[in-house]
Amino acid sequence: MSGTRVGKVPMGPMGFRLVPVMLAVTAVVLAGSACGGPVTAPRPPGSSAGTGECVGAQRVQCLLGSGSPVTAPAAAARPPARPPARPLASPAPWPERGILLQDARNATLAFASPVLDPAAGMFYALVPSTLTSQYAPWVLEAIDLRTGRVQRGDSYQGTSLALAAGSLWVYVDSGPGRPLALDQVSQETLAAIRSVPLPGSSDPAGVTAGPAGSVWAGAGRMLLRVSARTGAVLARAVLPAGLELTDLAAGPGGANVYAAAARLTKPYGAVVLEYSAATGALLARFDGATLEWSGGGAVLTAVPGGVWVWFRDGMGGQSGLLSAGPLSVISGFPVGSSPGDSPVTGSGTVYEWFSDSVSAYGGGALWVATPGLVACVNPVTGRVRAQEIEPAGQAPAFLAIAADRAARQVVAVVSTTNNTTGVMTVTLATLTPPWTCWG
């Protein structure tokens, strides 16, 4: 299926003062280069935008080619950063640029499970086939990050999408009380390859890579290891009673897989489990630190020698790094009655976690993005290598993040809302972190 090219515009330091754009949901994709100009170098903090940039009330018309560029107001001065708990490699702003995909000012934004594959230069997401019914099927779409070409695939009754073992995987929910299925989808054609039945009807907990061309998937208390070549079930694991899966993550070495679960009975909270990636044998369990304050399980990002864990504990949240094997705390997870007051793990650090936060491992670093900062973290020690504090009042929501080591760049799916108009926009942002980030 042929597509259109997307325009690109420069972005300022991490305030994300972006031209509003949205993913291709219901409107057409913008064609051509934004305002006809090349991507320029990012401006230093506090400088003014140059003439020729699409900003203000005329920016949508400018992007569509029916308006004139205007001069932007001076950028707000960057507030002083909170004194870091640990030395940072570089306080300088990270150069950025936005990839324009769509403006849908009058449409409802809706998409699910954004998946980034920087090595292949692709972005995948499930988008609704219609905005008139919440029960309508979702359509798989792929966008080429280099050309802007949009490709549409099959429709699915489900909103959970993952990339593992060379395929896309979609959890299919046929309705209340009906069993789940895991559909394997070709990355190239976006067509379904096969469907694997899953036991139970609980919410799915994600898909992650397993050894020898397999994946681990699960729902409820059941974990299955599935062959990506044949769809055969190669191994099974059952969580201890009283737990329900919330997330899965494969150790980079391929030897273990981590599972996060919610306690269904007192004392409630979250539990982290470690299994053999080959056999599904239980290797370790952790439910200490502050996991008892979790409001519904936890989310995981596996790193060499451990796993990054985060959870919500109300309006905010906490995160920390656990070691493999004994699953002991390496860093994070504040203790005491006022974790927000801690200069090491409290407010303004990578360990202060909100729902609009994401993490990913790649290029020898753990990448953490929250509404307050973007940081690269040593995946072994949990120490921050470099971070960028975002200006006050300009804290975007990060929906996905991935590292491209070859290009020394990070790609993020970023959502912002105009406080005046209430318009929500989503941008594919390319960030260039300092060289000290890469392990």
Secondary structure, 3 states (H helix, E strand, C coil): CCCCCCCEEEECCCCCCCCCCCCCCCCCCCCCCHHHCCCCCCCCCCCCCCCCCCCHHHHHHHHCCCCCCCCCCCCCCCCCCCCCCCCCCCCCCCCEEEECCCCCCCCCCCCEEEEEECCCCEEEEEEECCCCCCCCCEEEEEEECCCCCEEEEEEECCCEEEEECCEEEEEEECCCCCCEEEEEECCCCCCEEEEEEECCCCCEEEEEEECCCEEEEEECCEEEEEECCCCCEEEEEECCCCEEEEEEEECCCCCEEEEEEEECCCCCCEEEEEEECCCCCEEEEECCCCHHHCCCCCEEEEECCEEEEEEECCCCEEEEEEECCCCCEEEECCCCCCHHHCCCCCCCCCCECCCCCEEEEECCEEEEEECCEEEEECCCCCCEEEEEECCCCCCCEEEEEEEECCCCEEEEEEEEECCCCCCEEEEEEEECCCHHHCC
